[in-house]
Amino acid sequence: MYSILFFILGSLTTFVISQECVPYSSSYDFSSGYPNLWEVPTSDNFNTDEFQQVYNSIDWTQVPDIQPHTVVNGDIDQSNYPDSDPDCWWTYNQCSTPNAPGVQPDVTICPEPETWGLTYDDGPNCSHNAFYDFLKKNNQQATMFFIGSNVADWPKEAKRALTDGHQICVHTWSHQYMTSLTNEEVVGELYYTLKAIKYVCGVTPLCWRPPFGDVDDRVRAIAQQLNFTMTVIWNLDTNDWDMEPDGSETSDQIDSNFQSFVNMGQDGTFANSGCIVLEHELNNATMSKAMEWYPKIVNAYQYVVPIATCMNVTQPYAESNVSYPSFSDYTGTN
């Protein structure tokens, strides 16, 4: 009997997701003024007056002269990089405090004790309504790192994030290793995602997260010149992005990761400062896993908050008419 019930529920879920993920027409036109979806910006974009104005607004004397890395068989090549890590390359050594003068350090922890910084990458997802309904039911806001191409594909879903009170940040246009890109490509990946989010949601984020955490002092400096005030990494990775069926880790392995992080919330690991946790709005499996573990997380940690809140940033966008509560206001700890 139960097997039949689970089969029916699974079939209904699959049906709902398939219906939600049918492409739809909208009033938003991305056919011009943007790169091709899921492609790195090209000279067709770089040669426009719009892009040149943005590119030339950057003070390139403040950007370190670091050569792009190469990607081999889908992975960034670290083989010839110096052990001294001169470029503060996060992929190589998890460096988050830049060597280049004037470049801001990455945000890797929540400074508030016993706090879980709640983040989800790779949205907006076409099938996220059940997940967002769950967060709304629990009066829980998070930081959503949006891919520009997903915003173009799913604008209604992007707008819902803002309506529900989530913090929206940039996760680049096409999800590449950022240190493998040229200066023009880095600018394009960031700028066109900002443009898409502003177009659809009406806000201009001041925060971003590099795909795979791949950032160095050159990329940080370019982002800073584009008015980003936070490069957000993480200090705990659930590895949900690598979960079966699309990845190599089993659901039990991901559960083990979550359980270890829950234990840390109970054993005093974060008594002096909190964590920022990497989770994903990538697919139904990752969102289901997030909902499954959420009750245990809120029981183990005193506070579960978006990054803007844990960093006490009340103006997370360039627009001054949108504000967020401070940590004390959000948590009621005045």
DRENFIVEX-166606 format. One record per residue (C-alpha): residue in one letter; x, y, z. Coordinates in Angstrom, 3 decimals, decimal comma, m for minus. Layout:
// residues N
aa = A | u = X | v = Y | w = Z;
...
This chain:
// residues 334
aa = M | u = 0,000 | v = 0,000 | w = 0,000;
aa = Y | u = 2,705 | v = 2,465 | w = 1,024;
aa = S | u = 4,758 | v = 1,723 | w = m2,080;
aa = I | u = 1,727 | v = 2,547 | w = m4,214;
aa = L | u = 1,178 | v = 5,786 | w = m2,275;
aa = F | u = 4,806 | v = 6,878 | w = m2,681;
aa = F | u = 4,638 | v = 6,023 | w = m6,372;
aa = I | u = 1,550 | v = 8,211 | w = m6,768;
aa = L | u = 3,101 | v = 11,093 | w = m4,810;
aa = G | u = 6,298 | v = 10,830 | w = m6,815;
aa = S | u = 4,356 | v = 10,828 | w = m10,056;
aa = L | u = 2,379 | v = 13,890 | w = m8,966;
aa = T | u = 5,578 | v = 15,718 | w = m8,021;
aa = T | u = 7,131 | v = 14,892 | w = m11,370;
aa = F | u = 3,987 | v = 16,119 | w = m13,139;
aa = V | u = 3,924 | v = 19,420 | w = m11,219;
aa = I | u = 7,616 | v = 20,032 | w = m11,889;
aa = S | u = 7,230 | v = 19,265 | w = m15,587;
aa = Q | u = 4,317 | v = 21,699 | w = m15,781;
aa = E | u = 6,218 | v = 24,439 | w = m13,933;
aa = C | u = 9,237 | v = 24,022 | w = m16,184;
aa = V | u = 7,423 | v = 24,524 | w = m19,473;
aa = P | u = 8,997 | v = 27,637 | w = m21,081;
aa = Y | u = 6,640 | v = 30,609 | w = m21,120;
aa = S | u = 6,488 | v = 33,961 | w = m22,849;
aa = S | u = 6,877 | v = 37,133 | w = m20,818;
aa = S | u = 7,160 | v = 40,863 | w = m21,310;
aa = Y | u = 10,910 | v = 40,666 | w = m20,696;
aa = D | u = 12,956 | v = 40,671 | w = m23,899;
aa = F | u = 16,472 | v = 39,235 | w = m23,705;
aa = S | u = 16,901 | v = 38,809 | w = m27,453;
aa = S | u = 19,150 | v = 41,866 | w = m27,692;
aa = G | u = 21,384 | v = 43,755 | w = m25,297;
aa = Y | u = 22,517 | v = 40,548 | w = m23,578;
aa = P | u = 24,883 | v = 37,645 | w = m24,309;
aa = N | u = 23,449 | v = 34,400 | w = m25,612;
aa = L | u = 21,957 | v = 32,423 | w = m22,755;
aa = W | u = 24,442 | v = 30,109 | w = m21,032;
aa = E | u = 27,340 | v = 31,432 | w = m23,111;
aa = V | u = 30,291 | v = 33,566 | w = m22,032;
aa = P | u = 29,934 | v = 37,128 | w = m23,361;
aa = T | u = 31,771 | v = 37,681 | w = m26,657;
aa = S | u = 33,080 | v = 40,502 | w = m28,827;
aa = D | u = 29,518 | v = 41,054 | w = m30,042;
aa = N | u = 28,797 | v = 42,292 | w = m26,526;
aa = F | u = 32,166 | v = 43,914 | w = m25,872;
aa = N | u = 31,971 | v = 46,157 | w = m28,953;
aa = T | u = 28,757 | v = 47,873 | w = m27,904;
aa = D | u = 28,777 | v = 51,417 | w = m26,546;
aa = E | u = 26,966 | v = 50,158 | w = m23,441;
aa = F | u = 29,652 | v = 47,641 | w = m22,550;
aa = Q | u = 32,503 | v = 50,013 | w = m23,395;
aa = Q | u = 31,078 | v = 52,592 | w = m21,022;
aa = V | u = 31,025 | v = 50,046 | w = m18,209;
aa = Y | u = 34,452 | v = 48,648 | w = m19,049;
aa = N | u = 36,065 | v = 52,088 | w = m19,273;
aa = S | u = 34,566 | v = 53,145 | w = m15,940;
aa = I | u = 36,918 | v = 50,687 | w = m14,241;
aa = D | u = 40,211 | v = 52,006 | w = m12,899;
aa = W | u = 42,400 | v = 49,275 | w = m14,345;
aa = T | u = 45,430 | v = 50,518 | w = m12,410;
aa = Q | u = 43,690 | v = 49,037 | w = m9,350;
aa = V | u = 43,298 | v = 45,597 | w = m10,945;
aa = P | u = 46,278 | v = 43,214 | w = m10,568;
aa = D | u = 47,856 | v = 42,004 | w = m13,798;
aa = I | u = 47,168 | v = 38,287 | w = m13,361;
aa = Q | u = 46,944 | v = 35,942 | w = m16,318;
aa = P | u = 43,793 | v = 33,815 | w = m16,634;
aa = H | u = 44,076 | v = 30,164 | w = m15,713;
aa = T | u = 43,169 | v = 27,399 | w = m18,126;
aa = V | u = 40,398 | v = 24,823 | w = m17,923;
aa = V | u = 41,321 | v = 21,244 | w = m18,829;
aa = N | u = 38,624 | v = 18,583 | w = m19,201;
aa = G | u = 36,160 | v = 20,734 | w = m17,314;
aa = D | u = 38,448 | v = 21,467 | w = m14,339;
aa = I | u = 40,650 | v = 24,455 | w = m13,606;
aa = D | u = 44,349 | v = 23,667 | w = m14,094;
aa = Q | u = 46,454 | v = 24,262 | w = m10,959;
aa = S | u = 49,552 | v = 22,321 | w = m12,041;
aa = N | u = 51,983 | v = 25,200 | w = m12,629;
aa = Y | u = 50,745 | v = 27,610 | w = m9,990;
aa = P | u = 53,321 | v = 28,711 | w = m7,347;
aa = D | u = 52,994 | v = 27,210 | w = m3,869;
aa = S | u = 53,301 | v = 30,712 | w = m2,414;
aa = D | u = 49,822 | v = 31,542 | w = m3,769;
aa = P | u = 50,735 | v = 35,090 | w = m4,882;
aa = D | u = 47,249 | v = 35,823 | w = m6,254;
aa = C | u = 45,199 | v = 34,648 | w = m3,259;
aa = W | u = 43,512 | v = 32,071 | w = m5,463;
aa = W | u = 40,682 | v = 30,484 | w = m3,490;
aa = T | u = 40,563 | v = 27,376 | w = m5,681;
aa = Y | u = 44,208 | v = 26,623 | w = m4,926;
aa = N | u = 44,414 | v = 27,304 | w = m1,214;
aa = Q | u = 41,041 | v = 28,641 | w = m0,009;
aa = C | u = 42,702 | v = 32,042 | w = 0,350;
aa = S | u = 40,161 | v = 34,717 | w = 1,225;
aa = T | u = 42,363 | v = 37,610 | w = 2,398;
aa = P | u = 43,761 | v = 39,299 | w = m0,733;
aa = N | u = 47,425 | v = 40,031 | w = m1,232;
aa = A | u = 46,684 | v = 42,948 | w = m3,556;
aa = P | u = 46,376 | v = 46,297 | w = m1,751;
aa = G | u = 42,915 | v = 47,799 | w = m1,528;
aa = V | u = 41,063 | v = 44,613 | w = m2,451;
aa = Q | u = 38,390 | v = 43,636 | w = 0,038;
aa = P | u = 38,530 | v = 40,205 | w = 1,708;
aa = D | u = 35,913 | v = 37,596 | w = 0,952;
aa = V | u = 33,014 | v = 36,990 | w = 3,293;
aa = T | u = 33,409 | v = 33,398 | w = 4,472;
aa = I | u = 31,708 | v = 33,332 | w = 7,892;
aa = C | u = 28,860 | v = 34,975 | w = 9,735;
aa = P | u = 30,450 | v = 37,057 | w = 12,496;
aa = E | u = 27,472 | v = 36,469 | w = 14,787;
aa = P | u = 27,873 | v = 33,403 | w = 17,058;
aa = E | u = 25,713 | v = 30,292 | w = 16,705;
aa = T | u = 24,445 | v = 31,530 | w = 13,346;
aa = W | u = 23,810 | v = 29,604 | w = 10,118;
aa = G | u = 24,136 | v = 31,801 | w = 7,030;
aa = L | u = 21,482 | v = 30,391 | w = 4,692;
aa = T | u = 22,436 | v = 30,505 | w = 1,001;
aa = Y | u = 21,233 | v = 28,797 | w = m2,165;
aa = D | u = 23,091 | v = 28,893 | w = m5,482;
aa = D | u = 22,120 | v = 28,447 | w = m9,135;
aa = G | u = 18,569 | v = 29,795 | w = m9,132;
aa = P | u = 16,047 | v = 30,787 | w = m10,001;
aa = N | u = 14,817 | v = 27,257 | w = m10,607;
aa = C | u = 11,656 | v = 26,733 | w = m12,627;
aa = S | u = 10,328 | v = 24,213 | w = m10,093;
aa = H | u = 11,123 | v = 26,121 | w = m6,906;
aa = N | u = 7,560 | v = 27,044 | w = m5,878;
aa = A | u = 7,188 | v = 24,228 | w = m3,338;
aa = F | u = 10,591 | v = 25,118 | w = m1,880;
aa = Y | u = 9,795 | v = 28,828 | w = m1,690;
aa = D | u = 6,378 | v = 27,998 | w = m0,215;
aa = F | u = 8,189 | v = 26,001 | w = 2,477;
aa = L | u = 10,519 | v = 28,896 | w = 3,297;
aa = K | u = 7,593 | v = 31,316 | w = 3,377;
aa = K | u = 5,594 | v = 29,045 | w = 5,672;
aa = N | u = 8,547 | v = 29,045 | w = 8,064;
aa = N | u = 8,973 | v = 32,824 | w = 7,771;
aa = Q | u = 12,519 | v = 32,153 | w = 6,601;
aa = Q | u = 14,516 | v = 34,379 | w = 4,286;
aa = A | u = 17,725 | v = 33,292 | w = 2,568;
aa = T | u = 20,351 | v = 34,654 | w = 0,212;
aa = M | u = 19,759 | v = 33,500 | w = m3,357;
aa = F | u = 22,699 | v = 33,567 | w = m5,757;
aa = F | u = 21,097 | v = 33,896 | w = m9,192;
aa = I | u = 22,589 | v = 32,971 | w = m12,558;
aa = G | u = 21,792 | v = 35,628 | w = m15,157;
aa = S | u = 20,751 | v = 33,106 | w = m17,787;
aa = N | u = 18,298 | v = 31,552 | w = m15,324;
aa = V | u = 16,823 | v = 34,978 | w = m14,599;
aa = A | u = 16,280 | v = 35,426 | w = m18,338;
aa = D | u = 14,734 | v = 31,959 | w = m18,649;
aa = W | u = 12,541 | v = 32,197 | w = m15,541;
aa = P | u = 11,752 | v = 35,861 | w = m14,738;
aa = K | u = 8,571 | v = 35,130 | w = m12,735;
aa = E | u = 10,557 | v = 32,862 | w = m10,454;
aa = A | u = 13,236 | v = 35,532 | w = m10,010;
aa = K | u = 10,647 | v = 38,132 | w = m9,044;
aa = R | u = 9,139 | v = 35,806 | w = m6,468;
aa = A | u = 12,442 | v = 35,708 | w = m4,584;
aa = L | u = 12,358 | v = 39,463 | w = m4,091;
aa = T | u = 8,643 | v = 39,464 | w = m3,251;
aa = D | u = 9,215 | v = 36,811 | w = m0,586;
aa = G | u = 11,929 | v = 38,922 | w = 1,029;
aa = H | u = 14,964 | v = 36,896 | w = 0,024;
aa = Q | u = 18,264 | v = 38,640 | w = m0,640;
aa = I | u = 19,285 | v = 38,346 | w = m4,290;
aa = C | u = 22,966 | v = 38,206 | w = m5,226;
aa = V | u = 24,858 | v = 37,613 | w = m8,476;
aa = H | u = 26,170 | v = 34,183 | w = m9,495;
aa = T | u = 27,401 | v = 35,258 | w = m12,977;
aa = W | u = 25,803 | v = 34,946 | w = m16,400;
aa = S | u = 26,862 | v = 31,438 | w = m17,454;
aa = H | u = 28,499 | v = 29,828 | w = m14,374;
aa = Q | u = 32,142 | v = 29,594 | w = m15,477;
aa = Y | u = 35,442 | v = 29,389 | w = m13,623;
aa = M | u = 35,927 | v = 33,129 | w = m13,300;
aa = T | u = 39,732 | v = 33,038 | w = m13,035;
aa = S | u = 39,857 | v = 31,345 | w = m16,447;
aa = L | u = 38,216 | v = 34,336 | w = m18,153;
aa = T | u = 39,707 | v = 37,475 | w = m19,683;
aa = N | u = 39,065 | v = 40,858 | w = m18,096;
aa = E | u = 36,347 | v = 41,587 | w = m20,665;
aa = E | u = 34,670 | v = 38,260 | w = m20,001;
aa = V | u = 34,755 | v = 38,767 | w = m16,219;
aa = V | u = 33,136 | v = 42,182 | w = m16,606;
aa = G | u = 30,524 | v = 40,745 | w = m18,959;
aa = E | u = 29,633 | v = 37,812 | w = m16,698;
aa = L | u = 29,028 | v = 40,181 | w = m13,793;
aa = Y | u = 27,552 | v = 43,184 | w = m15,576;
aa = Y | u = 24,959 | v = 41,357 | w = m17,654;
aa = T | u = 23,746 | v = 39,439 | w = m14,611;
aa = L | u = 23,359 | v = 42,712 | w = m12,735;
aa = K | u = 21,501 | v = 44,118 | w = m15,725;
aa = A | u = 19,152 | v = 41,117 | w = m15,939;
aa = I | u = 18,320 | v = 41,211 | w = m12,218;
aa = K | u = 17,702 | v = 44,966 | w = m12,359;
aa = Y | u = 15,502 | v = 44,515 | w = m15,447;
aa = V | u = 13,342 | v = 41,797 | w = m13,899;
aa = C | u = 13,436 | v = 42,533 | w = m10,166;
aa = G | u = 14,163 | v = 46,254 | w = m10,081;
aa = V | u = 17,178 | v = 45,975 | w = m7,787;
aa = T | u = 20,940 | v = 46,016 | w = m8,290;
aa = P | u = 22,721 | v = 43,549 | w = m5,982;
aa = L | u = 25,917 | v = 44,522 | w = m4,192;
aa = C | u = 26,957 | v = 40,938 | w = m3,469;
aa = W | u = 28,122 | v = 38,057 | w = m5,608;
aa = R | u = 29,485 | v = 34,544 | w = m5,334;
aa = P | u = 31,964 | v = 33,072 | w = m7,835;
aa = P | u = 30,924 | v = 29,704 | w = m9,289;
aa = F | u = 32,945 | v = 26,896 | w = m7,659;
aa = G | u = 34,378 | v = 29,579 | w = m5,337;
aa = D | u = 36,876 | v = 30,290 | w = m8,110;
aa = V | u = 38,214 | v = 33,777 | w = m7,451;
aa = D | u = 41,586 | v = 35,517 | w = m7,187;
aa = D | u = 42,760 | v = 39,078 | w = m6,624;
aa = R | u = 42,205 | v = 40,085 | w = m10,264;
aa = V | u = 38,592 | v = 38,925 | w = m10,290;
aa = R | u = 37,935 | v = 40,354 | w = m6,816;
aa = A | u = 39,294 | v = 43,731 | w = m7,891;
aa = I | u = 37,135 | v = 43,814 | w = m11,022;
aa = A | u = 34,040 | v = 42,961 | w = m8,989;
aa = Q | u = 34,906 | v = 45,677 | w = m6,493;
aa = Q | u = 35,282 | v = 48,194 | w = m9,322;
aa = L | u = 31,770 | v = 47,206 | w = m10,457;
aa = N | u = 30,462 | v = 48,280 | w = m7,047;
aa = F | u = 30,185 | v = 44,862 | w = m5,440;
aa = T | u = 30,770 | v = 45,238 | w = m1,718;
aa = M | u = 30,792 | v = 41,519 | w = m0,849;
aa = T | u = 32,395 | v = 38,499 | w = m2,485;
aa = V | u = 30,661 | v = 35,704 | w = m0,591;
aa = I | u = 32,243 | v = 32,262 | w = m0,269;
aa = W | u = 31,430 | v = 29,685 | w = 2,447;
aa = N | u = 33,073 | v = 27,693 | w = 5,221;
aa = L | u = 30,767 | v = 24,647 | w = 5,038;
aa = D | u = 29,856 | v = 22,808 | w = 1,830;
aa = T | u = 26,976 | v = 20,324 | w = 1,879;
aa = N | u = 28,107 | v = 18,916 | w = m1,494;
aa = D | u = 24,437 | v = 18,759 | w = m2,470;
aa = W | u = 25,483 | v = 19,935 | w = m5,938;
aa = D | u = 27,161 | v = 16,532 | w = m6,440;
aa = M | u = 24,194 | v = 14,423 | w = m5,363;
aa = E | u = 22,807 | v = 11,600 | w = m7,457;
aa = P | u = 21,266 | v = 11,204 | w = m9,981;
aa = D | u = 23,231 | v = 13,998 | w = m11,675;
aa = G | u = 26,260 | v = 13,795 | w = m9,369;
aa = S | u = 28,434 | v = 11,111 | w = m7,804;
aa = E | u = 27,442 | v = 11,293 | w = m4,109;
aa = T | u = 24,545 | v = 9,345 | w = m2,650;
aa = S | u = 21,714 | v = 10,916 | w = m0,717;
aa = D | u = 23,079 | v = 9,223 | w = 2,427;
aa = Q | u = 26,452 | v = 10,915 | w = 1,925;
aa = I | u = 24,776 | v = 14,321 | w = 1,695;
aa = D | u = 22,780 | v = 13,484 | w = 4,823;
aa = S | u = 26,054 | v = 12,728 | w = 6,589;
aa = N | u = 27,386 | v = 16,167 | w = 5,628;
aa = F | u = 24,280 | v = 17,896 | w = 6,940;
aa = Q | u = 24,400 | v = 15,857 | w = 10,145;
aa = S | u = 28,007 | v = 16,844 | w = 10,811;
aa = F | u = 27,070 | v = 20,511 | w = 10,383;
aa = V | u = 24,099 | v = 20,096 | w = 12,715;
aa = N | u = 26,453 | v = 18,536 | w = 15,266;
aa = M | u = 28,728 | v = 21,571 | w = 14,970;
aa = G | u = 25,797 | v = 23,766 | w = 15,927;
aa = Q | u = 25,374 | v = 21,749 | w = 19,104;
aa = D | u = 28,969 | v = 21,141 | w = 20,201;
aa = G | u = 30,191 | v = 24,741 | w = 20,466;
aa = T | u = 32,111 | v = 24,856 | w = 17,168;
aa = F | u = 30,387 | v = 28,135 | w = 16,318;
aa = A | u = 30,233 | v = 29,631 | w = 19,797;
aa = N | u = 32,277 | v = 32,667 | w = 18,732;
aa = S | u = 31,227 | v = 33,139 | w = 15,109;
aa = G | u = 28,864 | v = 31,449 | w = 12,695;
aa = C | u = 28,984 | v = 29,606 | w = 9,402;
aa = I | u = 28,040 | v = 30,271 | w = 5,798;
aa = V | u = 26,749 | v = 27,096 | w = 4,194;
aa = L | u = 26,759 | v = 26,222 | w = 0,502;
aa = E | u = 23,428 | v = 24,775 | w = m0,629;
aa = H | u = 21,722 | v = 24,806 | w = m4,008;
aa = E | u = 18,409 | v = 25,600 | w = m5,653;
aa = L | u = 19,780 | v = 23,444 | w = m8,458;
aa = N | u = 17,066 | v = 20,815 | w = m8,848;
aa = N | u = 14,237 | v = 19,087 | w = m7,023;
aa = A | u = 16,662 | v = 16,778 | w = m5,206;
aa = T | u = 18,712 | v = 19,603 | w = m3,669;
aa = M | u = 15,631 | v = 21,611 | w = m2,721;
aa = S | u = 13,987 | v = 18,557 | w = m1,165;
aa = K | u = 17,147 | v = 17,880 | w = 0,817;
aa = A | u = 17,184 | v = 21,486 | w = 2,040;
aa = M | u = 13,605 | v = 21,180 | w = 3,281;
aa = E | u = 14,324 | v = 17,829 | w = 4,921;
aa = W | u = 17,191 | v = 19,205 | w = 6,993;
aa = Y | u = 15,838 | v = 22,668 | w = 7,757;
aa = P | u = 14,006 | v = 21,690 | w = 10,994;
aa = K | u = 17,178 | v = 20,085 | w = 12,370;
aa = I | u = 19,231 | v = 23,139 | w = 11,437;
aa = V | u = 16,934 | v = 25,585 | w = 13,239;
aa = N | u = 16,994 | v = 23,332 | w = 16,301;
aa = A | u = 20,802 | v = 23,182 | w = 16,316;
aa = Y | u = 21,570 | v = 26,854 | w = 15,624;
aa = Q | u = 20,295 | v = 29,829 | w = 17,541;
aa = Y | u = 19,881 | v = 31,894 | w = 14,372;
aa = V | u = 19,336 | v = 31,007 | w = 10,700;
aa = V | u = 19,569 | v = 34,132 | w = 8,563;
aa = P | u = 20,453 | v = 35,536 | w = 5,120;
aa = I | u = 23,971 | v = 36,855 | w = 4,550;
aa = A | u = 22,920 | v = 40,512 | w = 4,552;
aa = T | u = 21,433 | v = 39,976 | w = 7,997;
aa = C | u = 24,378 | v = 38,102 | w = 9,480;
aa = M | u = 26,696 | v = 40,838 | w = 8,153;
aa = N | u = 24,386 | v = 43,601 | w = 9,450;
aa = V | u = 23,935 | v = 45,014 | w = 5,944;
aa = T | u = 20,616 | v = 46,846 | w = 5,834;
aa = Q | u = 21,074 | v = 48,213 | w = 2,282;
aa = P | u = 21,914 | v = 45,124 | w = 0,176;
aa = Y | u = 21,151 | v = 46,828 | w = m3,139;
aa = A | u = 22,360 | v = 49,956 | w = m4,891;
aa = E | u = 18,810 | v = 51,307 | w = m4,665;
aa = S | u = 18,238 | v = 53,111 | w = m1,371;
aa = N | u = 14,489 | v = 52,434 | w = m1,323;
aa = V | u = 14,972 | v = 48,745 | w = m0,455;
aa = S | u = 16,171 | v = 47,962 | w = 3,055;
aa = Y | u = 16,545 | v = 44,830 | w = 5,151;
aa = P | u = 16,421 | v = 44,346 | w = 8,915;
aa = S | u = 19,604 | v = 44,366 | w = 10,926;
aa = F | u = 20,677 | v = 41,199 | w = 12,691;
aa = S | u = 19,119 | v = 42,311 | w = 15,964;
aa = D | u = 15,867 | v = 43,324 | w = 14,275;
aa = Y | u = 15,616 | v = 40,085 | w = 12,284;
aa = T | u = 16,352 | v = 37,866 | w = 15,261;
aa = G | u = 14,533 | v = 39,932 | w = 17,875;
aa = T | u = 17,648 | v = 40,327 | w = 19,991;
aa = N | u = 17,378 | v = 44,082 | w = 20,617;
